[in-house]
């Protein structure tokens, strides 16, 4: 089983699609508030969690042989709370 972190993003979604087309079992770590409909349509298993929440990682990693990480921790879709200079 392959774990894809960032599977709802553009690059991660492409990775999931290619892996599934080649017959691989894929599990995706997806944040609780994120829409997983596309991953479901591709036949990927979704586990809800977040890289910033260590207890949520154990269920995502159970039985995983390979991890594909397409997330960029320096970027976020949420607006920053810091004021602009």
TIVO-2410 file (N, C-alpha, C; in nm, 3 decimals):
# residues 85
REC num residu      c1      c2      c3 atome chaine
REC   1      X   0.086  -0.119   0.000     N      A
REC   1      X   0.000   0.000   0.000    CA      A
REC   1      X   0.089   0.123   0.000     C      A
REC   2      X   0.050   0.222  -0.079     N      A
REC   2      X   0.123   0.348  -0.092    CA      A
REC   2      X   0.042   0.459  -0.027     C      A
REC   3      X   0.107   0.537   0.058     N      A
REC   3      X   0.043   0.654   0.119    CA      A
REC   3      X   0.082   0.777   0.040     C      A
REC   4      X  -0.017   0.853  -0.006     N      A
REC   4      X   0.009   0.981  -0.072    CA      A
REC   4      X  -0.038   1.091   0.022     C      A
REC   5      X   0.057   1.178   0.057     N      A
REC   5      X   0.025   1.295   0.139    CA      A
REC   5      X   0.021   1.414   0.044     C      A
REC   6      X  -0.092   1.479   0.036     N      A
REC   6      X  -0.109   1.589  -0.059    CA      A
REC   6      X  -0.185   1.545  -0.183     C      A
REC   7      X  -0.261   1.437  -0.172     N      A
REC   7      X  -0.332   1.381  -0.287    CA      A
REC   7      X  -0.445   1.468  -0.341     C      A
REC   8      X  -0.489   1.568  -0.267     N      A
REC   8      X  -0.594   1.655  -0.318    CA      A
REC   8      X  -0.539   1.774  -0.395     C      A
REC   9      X  -0.407   1.789  -0.395     N      A
REC   9      X  -0.344   1.896  -0.471    CA      A
REC   9      X  -0.322   1.855  -0.615     C      A
REC  10      X  -0.270   1.946  -0.695     N      A
REC  10      X  -0.250   1.920  -0.837    CA      A
REC  10      X  -0.148   1.808  -0.860     C      A
REC  11      X  -0.030   1.819  -0.803     N      A
REC  11      X   0.073   1.717  -0.821    CA      A
REC  11      X   0.033   1.586  -0.755     C      A
REC  12      X  -0.016   1.594  -0.631     N      A
REC  12      X  -0.058   1.473  -0.560    CA      A
REC  12      X  -0.171   1.401  -0.629     C      A
REC  13      X  -0.265   1.477  -0.685     N      A
REC  13      X  -0.375   1.417  -0.759    CA      A
REC  13      X  -0.326   1.341  -0.882     C      A
REC  14      X  -0.227   1.397  -0.948     N      A
REC  14      X  -0.168   1.328  -1.064    CA      A
REC  14      X  -0.100   1.199  -1.020     C      A
REC  15      X  -0.029   1.205  -0.907     N      A
REC  15      X   0.038   1.086  -0.856    CA      A
REC  15      X  -0.063   0.977  -0.822     C      A
REC  16      X  -0.171   1.015  -0.755     N      A
REC  16      X  -0.275   0.917  -0.720    CA      A
REC  16      X  -0.334   0.855  -0.846     C      A
REC  17      X  -0.366   0.937  -0.943     N      A
REC  17      X  -0.425   0.889  -1.068    CA      A
REC  17      X  -0.332   0.788  -1.137     C      A
REC  18      X  -0.204   0.821  -1.149     N      A
REC  18      X  -0.109   0.731  -1.214    CA      A
REC  18      X  -0.090   0.602  -1.135     C      A
REC  19      X  -0.079   0.614  -1.005     N      A
REC  19      X  -0.063   0.494  -0.922    CA      A
REC  19      X  -0.183   0.401  -0.937     C      A
REC  20      X  -0.303   0.457  -0.934     N      A
REC  20      X  -0.424   0.375  -0.947    CA      A
REC  20      X  -0.432   0.314  -1.087     C      A
REC  21      X  -0.395   0.389  -1.190     N      A
REC  21      X  -0.396   0.336  -1.327    CA      A
REC  21      X  -0.303   0.216  -1.342     C      A
REC  22      X  -0.198   0.215  -1.260     N      A
REC  22      X  -0.102   0.104  -1.265    CA      A
REC  22      X  -0.136  -0.005  -1.162     C      A
REC  23      X  -0.254   0.002  -1.104     N      A
REC  23      X  -0.303  -0.104  -1.016    CA      A
REC  23      X  -0.257  -0.101  -0.872     C      A
REC  24      X  -0.195   0.008  -0.829     N      A
REC  24      X  -0.147   0.017  -0.692    CA      A
REC  24      X  -0.261   0.050  -0.596     C      A
REC  25      X  -0.253  -0.005  -0.476     N      A
REC  25      X  -0.344   0.034  -0.369    CA      A
REC  25      X  -0.291   0.164  -0.312     C      A
REC  26      X  -0.378   0.264  -0.300     N      A
REC  26      X  -0.337   0.397  -0.257    CA      A
REC  26      X  -0.423   0.442  -0.140     C      A
REC  27      X  -0.357   0.494  -0.038     N      A
REC  27      X  -0.425   0.559   0.074    CA      A
REC  27      X  -0.378   0.704   0.075     C      A
REC  28      X  -0.469   0.796   0.103     N      A
REC  28      X  -0.435   0.938   0.106    CA      A
REC  28      X  -0.464   0.997   0.242     C      A
REC  29      X  -0.368   1.071   0.295     N      A
REC  29      X  -0.390   1.148   0.417    CA      A
REC  29      X  -0.452   1.281   0.374     C      A
REC  30      X  -0.573   1.307   0.423     N      A
REC  30      X  -0.649   1.425   0.381    CA      A
REC  30      X  -0.696   1.500   0.504     C      A
REC  31      X  -0.680   1.630   0.502     N      A
REC  31      X  -0.726   1.712   0.615    CA      A
REC  31      X  -0.877   1.701   0.631     C      A
REC  32      X  -0.925   1.710   0.756     N      A
REC  32      X  -1.068   1.691   0.782    CA      A
REC  32      X  -1.161   1.780   0.700     C      A
REC  33      X  -1.120   1.900   0.669     N      A
REC  33      X  -1.209   1.994   0.599    CA      A
REC  33      X  -1.197   1.986   0.446     C      A
REC  34      X  -1.114   1.897   0.396     N      A
REC  34      X  -1.087   1.891   0.252    CA      A
REC  34      X  -1.180   1.795   0.181     C      A
REC  35      X  -1.227   1.834   0.063     N      A
REC  35      X  -1.314   1.750  -0.021    CA      A
REC  35      X  -1.232   1.635  -0.080     C      A
REC  36      X  -1.280   1.513  -0.060     N      A
REC  36      X  -1.208   1.395  -0.107    CA      A
REC  36      X  -1.280   1.321  -0.220     C      A
REC  37      X  -1.378   1.385  -0.282     N      A
REC  37      X  -1.461   1.320  -0.384    CA      A
REC  37      X  -1.379   1.266  -0.501     C      A
REC  38      X  -1.281   1.341  -0.548     N      A
REC  38      X  -1.199   1.295  -0.660    CA      A
REC  38      X  -1.118   1.172  -0.623     C      A
REC  39      X  -1.062   1.172  -0.503     N      A
REC  39      X  -0.985   1.056  -0.458    CA      A
REC  39      X  -1.073   0.933  -0.447     C      A
REC  40      X  -1.194   0.954  -0.399     N      A
REC  40      X  -1.289   0.843  -0.388    CA      A
REC  40      X  -1.321   0.787  -0.526     C      A
REC  41      X  -1.342   0.874  -0.623     N      A
REC  41      X  -1.371   0.831  -0.760    CA      A
REC  41      X  -1.255   0.752  -0.821     C      A
REC  42      X  -1.133   0.785  -0.780     N      A
REC  42      X  -1.015   0.715  -0.831    CA      A
REC  42      X  -0.993   0.581  -0.761     C      A
REC  43      X  -1.066   0.558  -0.653     N      A
REC  43      X  -1.052   0.432  -0.581    CA      A
REC  43      X  -0.948   0.434  -0.472     C      A
REC  44      X  -0.905   0.552  -0.432     N      A
REC  44      X  -0.809   0.565  -0.322    CA      A
REC  44      X  -0.884   0.560  -0.189     C      A
REC  45      X  -0.818   0.506  -0.089     N      A
REC  45      X  -0.872   0.506   0.047    CA      A
REC  45      X  -0.831   0.637   0.113     C      A
REC  46      X  -0.923   0.701   0.182     N      A
REC  46      X  -0.895   0.829   0.247    CA      A
REC  46      X  -0.890   0.809   0.398     C      A
REC  47      X  -0.785   0.864   0.459     N      A
REC  47      X  -0.773   0.869   0.604    CA      A
REC  47      X  -0.764   1.016   0.641     C      A
REC  48      X  -0.849   1.059   0.731     N      A
REC  48      X  -0.850   1.200   0.773    CA      A
REC  48      X  -0.741   1.225   0.876     C      A
REC  49      X  -0.665   1.331   0.855     N      A
REC  49      X  -0.561   1.368   0.949    CA      A
REC  49      X  -0.486   1.489   0.896     C      A
REC  50      X  -0.377   1.521   0.965     N      A
REC  50      X  -0.299   1.639   0.928    CA      A
REC  50      X  -0.155   1.616   0.972     C      A
REC  51      X  -0.060   1.659   0.892     N      A
REC  51      X   0.080   1.644   0.928    CA      A
REC  51      X   0.116   1.716   1.056     C      A
REC  52      X   0.040   1.818   1.092     N      A
REC  52      X   0.066   1.892   1.216    CA      A
REC  52      X   0.000   1.827   1.337     C      A
REC  53      X  -0.069   1.715   1.318     N      A
REC  53      X  -0.137   1.642   1.425    CA      A
REC  53      X  -0.080   1.501   1.433     C      A
REC  54      X   0.031   1.482   1.505     N      A
REC  54      X   0.098   1.352   1.509    CA      A
REC  54      X   0.008   1.232   1.541     C      A
REC  55      X  -0.089   1.240   1.633     N      A
REC  55      X  -0.173   1.123   1.657    CA      A
REC  55      X  -0.254   1.078   1.536     C      A
REC  56      X  -0.280   1.167   1.441     N      A
REC  56      X  -0.358   1.131   1.323    CA      A
REC  56      X  -0.274   1.056   1.219     C      A
REC  57      X  -0.142   1.054   1.237     N      A
REC  57      X  -0.055   0.992   1.139    CA      A
REC  57      X  -0.046   0.840   1.153     C      A
REC  58      X  -0.064   0.790   1.273     N      A
REC  58      X  -0.053   0.646   1.295    CA      A
REC  58      X  -0.153   0.566   1.211     C      A
REC  59      X  -0.283   0.602   1.211     N      A
REC  59      X  -0.378   0.528   1.126    CA      A
REC  59      X  -0.345   0.541   0.977     C      A
REC  60      X  -0.293   0.656   0.937     N      A
REC  60      X  -0.260   0.676   0.796    CA      A
REC  60      X  -0.143   0.587   0.753     C      A
REC  61      X  -0.049   0.566   0.844     N      A
REC  61      X   0.074   0.493   0.810    CA      A
REC  61      X   0.066   0.343   0.833     C      A
REC  62      X  -0.036   0.295   0.900     N      A
REC  62      X  -0.047   0.152   0.930    CA      A
REC  62      X  -0.051   0.068   0.801     C      A
REC  63      X   0.045  -0.024   0.786     N      A
REC  63      X   0.049  -0.112   0.670    CA      A
REC  63      X   0.104  -0.050   0.543     C      A
REC  64      X   0.163   0.067   0.554     N      A
REC  64      X   0.216   0.138   0.437    CA      A
REC  64      X   0.359   0.092   0.407     C      A
REC  65      X   0.387   0.068   0.279     N      A
REC  65      X   0.520   0.031   0.234    CA      A
REC  65      X   0.599   0.151   0.181     C      A
REC  66      X   0.527   0.245   0.121     N      A
REC  66      X   0.590   0.359   0.053    CA      A
REC  66      X   0.509   0.485   0.081     C      A
REC  67      X   0.579   0.596   0.100     N      A
REC  67      X   0.513   0.725   0.119    CA      A
REC  67      X   0.554   0.819   0.006     C      A
REC  68      X   0.454   0.880  -0.056     N      A
REC  68      X   0.477   0.984  -0.157    CA      A
REC  68      X   0.425   1.113  -0.097     C      A
REC  69      X   0.515   1.208  -0.072     N      A
REC  69      X   0.475   1.334  -0.010    CA      A
REC  69      X   0.483   1.446  -0.113     C      A
REC  70      X   0.369   1.505  -0.145     N      A
REC  70      X   0.365   1.613  -0.242    CA      A
REC  70      X   0.323   1.745  -0.177     C      A
REC  71      X   0.326   1.748  -0.044     N      A
REC  71      X   0.288   1.869   0.027    CA      A
REC  71      X   0.408   1.961   0.041     C      A
REC  72      X   0.380   2.089   0.052     N      A
REC  72      X   0.484   2.189   0.075    CA      A
REC  72      X   0.449   2.258   0.206     C      A
REC  73      X   0.522   2.228   0.314     N      A
REC  73      X   0.487   2.285   0.444    CA      A
REC  73      X   0.502   2.437   0.450     C      A
REC  74      X   0.570   2.496   0.353     N      A
REC  74      X   0.586   2.640   0.350    CA      A
REC  74      X   0.468   2.712   0.289     C      A
REC  75      X   0.377   2.638   0.230     N      A
REC  75      X   0.260   2.697   0.165    CA      A
REC  75      X   0.134   2.653   0.236     C      A
REC  76      X   0.037   2.738   0.236     N      A
REC  76      X  -0.092   2.705   0.293    CA      A
REC  76      X  -0.200   2.771   0.213     C      A
REC  77      X  -0.316   2.710   0.211     N      A
REC  77      X  -0.429   2.770   0.140    CA      A
REC  77      X  -0.502   2.871   0.227     C      A
REC  78      X  -0.473   2.866   0.354     N      A
REC  78      X  -0.537   2.960   0.446    CA      A
REC  78      X  -0.463   3.093   0.443     C      A
REC  79      X  -0.535   3.202   0.462     N      A
REC  79      X  -0.473   3.333   0.464    CA      A
REC  79      X  -0.397   3.350   0.594     C      A
REC  80      X  -0.283   3.413   0.585     N      A
REC  80      X  -0.199   3.436   0.701    CA      A
REC  80      X  -0.264   3.538   0.794     C      A
REC  81      X  -0.243   3.519   0.922     N      A
REC  81      X  -0.298   3.613   1.021    CA      A
REC  81      X  -0.202   3.731   1.038     C      A
REC  82      X  -0.081   3.721   0.982     N      A
REC  82      X   0.015   3.829   0.996    CA      A
REC  82      X  -0.022   3.946   0.906     C      A
REC  83      X  -0.010   4.066   0.960     N      A
REC  83      X  -0.039   4.183   0.876    CA      A
REC  83      X   0.068   4.200   0.769     C      A
REC  84      X   0.029   4.252   0.655     N      A
REC  84      X   0.124   4.279   0.547    CA      A
REC  84      X   0.202   4.405   0.579     C      A
REC  85      X   0.331   4.405   0.543     N      A
REC  85      X   0.414   4.525   0.571    CA      A
REC  85      X   0.373   4.644   0.491     C      A
***
